[in-house]
């Protein structure tokens, strides 16, 4: 091997080593940058969560701001005059009334959900998990008198004596029923039977606030941003109280 070939070989080895070194440095820099982004994203998420927690501690239809770990947080709270959420079997929903006559539209069961609508109302039975949800509706007036209604999403009246509803709901809701409310009525309790269900209750005239939608956002100095949305329903009596009998005096069997 002559001197020129030796120099060329040395230069080739140096070039390969230099390229490998630059590649390692570049990868290390990328890893550090990704790690920093992940840390800042986590900090931003934690800060946004703190905004949600702050709003929940003293909830009202208003917004606010705070700083968490040097990260600015903005949150807003919006009142909703309708109820929309998912409820488990036998978990009661509560609708607050304001003492004026009204017409409520009750929609339930996500028709596209295999869990909520397991058999598409074909070959169903009045048993847990074997049909789309039925609803037991209790309307309580200002004298604590209770009117009760029962609605089936599927044809089960022969089995449970509840009313079979056939009117289709809007959006993805399987069924819809319009319920007249008197001025003396104060509260409605809705309990799903046989299955969990998505439930929406709207009104012809505005209802009192039924829920609060909280939006919280935070952005780290590196521009990593996170946003969280939470809906909190107005507190209601636990479902167990639907089975309680109240009396002003002694009960006689």
C-alpha positions in Angstrom: 0.0 0.0 0.0 1.5 3.4 -1.0 1.4 6.5 1.0 -1.6 8.0 -1.0 -3.7 4.9 -0.4 -2.9 5.0 3.3 -4.0 8.7 3.6 -7.2 7.9 1.7 -8.0 5.0 4.0 -7.4 7.2 7.1 -9.6 9.9 5.7 -12.4 7.3 4.9 -12.2 6.0 8.5 -12.3 9.5 9.9 -15.3 10.4 7.7 -17.2 7.2 8.8 -16.4 7.9 12.5 -17.4 11.5 12.2 -20.7 10.6 10.5 -21.4 8.0 13.2 -20.6 10.6 15.9 -22.8 13.2 14.4 -25.6 10.7 14.1 -25.3 9.8 17.8 -25.3 13.4 18.8 -28.3 14.2 16.6 -30.2 11.2 18.1 -29.3 12.3 21.6 -30.4 15.8 20.9 -33.7 14.5 19.5 -34.3 12.3 22.5 -33.6 15.2 24.8 -36.1 17.4 22.9 -38.8 14.7 22.9 -38.2 14.1 26.6 -38.5 17.8 27.3 -41.7 18.1 25.2 -43.2 15.1 27.1 -42.4 16.7 30.4 -43.8 20.1 29.3 -47.0 18.3 28.0 -47.4 16.5 31.3 -46.9 19.8 33.2 -49.5 21.5 31.0 -52.0 18.7 31.5 -51.5 18.8 35.3 -52.0 22.6 35.2 -55.2 22.2 33.1 -56.4 19.6 35.7 -55.8 22.1 38.4 -58.0 24.6 36.6 -60.8 22.0 36.6 -60.4 21.3 40.3 -60.4 25.0 41.1 -63.7 25.5 39.2 -65.3 22.5 40.9 -64.4 23.7 44.4 -66.6 26.8 44.0 -68.6 26.3 40.8 -70.6 29.1 39.2 -71.2 30.3 35.7 -68.0 32.3 35.4 -64.4 31.7 34.5 -61.0 32.4 36.0 -57.3 32.1 35.7 -54.4 30.9 37.8 -50.8 29.9 37.5 -49.5 26.4 38.3 -45.8 25.6 38.2 -45.2 28.8 36.2 -47.8 27.7 33.6 -50.8 30.1 33.0 -54.2 28.4 33.2 -57.5 29.7 31.9 -60.8 28.1 32.6 -64.5 28.8 31.8 -67.7 27.5 33.3 -70.9 27.4 31.2 -74.3 26.6 32.7 -76.5 24.2 30.7 -80.3 24.3 30.9 -80.6 20.7 29.7 -79.5 17.3 31.0 -77.4 15.0 28.8 -75.3 12.2 30.2 -74.9 8.4 30.4 -76.5 6.6 33.3 -76.0 3.1 34.5 -78.9 0.7 35.2 -80.8 1.8 38.3 -78.7 5.0 38.6 -81.2 7.9 38.8 -81.0 11.1 36.9 -82.5 14.2 38.4 -84.1 17.2 36.6 -84.7 20.4 38.5 -87.9 22.3 37.7 -88.6 26.0 38.3 -92.3 26.1 39.1 -93.7 26.9 35.6 -95.7 24.7 33.3 -93.5 23.1 30.6 -93.1 20.3 28.2 -90.0 18.1 28.5 -88.6 16.0 25.7 -87.0 12.8 27.1 -84.7 11.0 24.7 -82.8 7.8 25.6 -80.7 4.9 24.3 -77.9 5.4 21.8 -79.2 3.3 18.9 -75.7 2.8 17.5 -74.3 1.3 20.8 -74.2 -2.4 21.0 -74.1 -2.1 24.7 -77.1 0.2 25.1 -79.1 -1.4 22.2 -78.0 -5.0 22.3 -80.6 -6.6 20.1 -82.1 -3.6 18.2 -85.4 -4.4 19.9 -85.6 -7.9 18.4 -86.1 -10.9 20.6 -85.8 -8.9 23.8 -86.8 -9.7 27.3 -87.5 -7.7 30.4 -84.2 -8.7 32.0 -80.9 -6.9 32.8 -78.7 -6.6 29.7 -81.3 -8.3 27.5 -82.9 -5.2 26.0 -82.5 -1.4 25.5 -83.3 0.5 28.7 -86.8 1.3 29.9 -87.3 4.4 32.1 -89.1 4.8 35.4 -90.0 8.5 35.7 -91.1 10.1 39.0 -92.5 13.6 39.0 -92.5 15.2 42.5 -94.7 18.3 43.1 -94.6 21.0 45.8 -96.7 18.9 48.1 -94.3 16.0 47.8 -96.9 14.0 45.9 -95.4 11.7 43.2 -96.7 10.8 39.8 -95.0 7.9 38.2 -94.6 6.9 34.5 -92.9 3.9 32.9 -91.6 3.9 29.3 -90.1 1.0 27.3 -87.7 1.6 24.4 -88.7 -1.8 23.1 -92.0 -3.7 23.0 -92.1 -5.0 26.6 -95.5 -3.8 27.8 -96.9 -7.4 27.9 -94.1 -8.3 30.4 -93.8 -5.2 32.6 -97.0 -3.1 32.0 -95.0 0.0 31.1 -95.8 2.1 28.0 -94.1 1.1 24.8 -92.7 4.2 23.1 -92.3 4.0 19.3 -91.4 7.6 18.4 -87.7 7.9 17.3 -85.5 10.4 18.9 -83.2 12.9 17.2 -79.5 12.5 16.6 -78.5 9.0 17.7 -81.3 8.6 20.2 -83.5 5.5 19.8 -86.6 6.8 21.5 -88.3 10.1 22.4 -91.2 11.0 24.7 -92.8 14.4 25.5 -93.8 14.8 29.1 -96.2 17.6 30.3 -95.1 19.3 33.5 -97.4 21.4 35.7 -96.5 24.6 37.5 -96.7 22.8 40.8 -94.0 20.2 39.8 -90.6 20.7 41.3 -88.4 17.7 40.6 -88.1 14.7 38.2 -86.2 11.5 38.9 -85.5 9.2 35.9 -84.2 5.7 36.6 -83.0 3.4 33.8 -84.2 -0.2 34.0 -82.6 -3.3 32.4 -79.6 -1.5 30.9 -77.4 1.6 31.0 -78.5 4.4 28.7 -77.5 7.7 27.2 -80.2 10.2 28.3 -81.1 13.7 27.2 -83.8 15.9 28.7 -84.6 19.2 27.0 -87.6 21.6 27.5 -89.8 23.8 25.4 -89.1 26.7 27.9 -85.7 27.1 29.5 -85.0 25.0 32.6 -82.9 26.0 35.6 -79.2 25.1 35.3 -78.9 21.3 35.1 -75.2 20.9 34.6 -72.0 22.9 34.2 -69.5 22.5 31.4 -66.0 23.4 32.5 -63.2 24.0 29.9 -59.6 24.4 31.2 -56.5 25.1 29.0 -52.9 25.5 29.9 -49.8 26.2 27.8 -46.2 25.6 28.8 -43.4 28.1 27.9 -42.3 25.6 25.1 -45.8 26.0 23.5 -46.9 22.6 24.6 -50.7 23.1 25.3 -53.4 20.9 26.8 -57.1 21.4 27.2 -59.7 19.5 29.3 -63.5 19.5 29.2 -65.6 18.2 32.1 -69.3 18.3 32.6 -70.6 18.2 36.2 -74.3 17.6 36.9 -76.1 19.5 39.6 -76.0 17.3 42.7 -78.9 15.0 43.2 -80.2 12.6 45.8 -78.5 9.2 45.7 -80.4 6.5 43.9 -81.0 4.6 47.1 -83.4 7.2 48.2 -85.8 6.3 45.4 -86.6 3.2 47.5 -87.1 5.1 50.8 -90.6 5.6 52.2 -91.0 8.9 54.2 -93.8 9.5 56.7 -94.7 12.3 59.1 -95.9 9.7 61.6 -95.7 6.1 62.5 -96.0 3.5 59.7 -98.7 0.9 60.1 -98.4 -2.2 58.1 
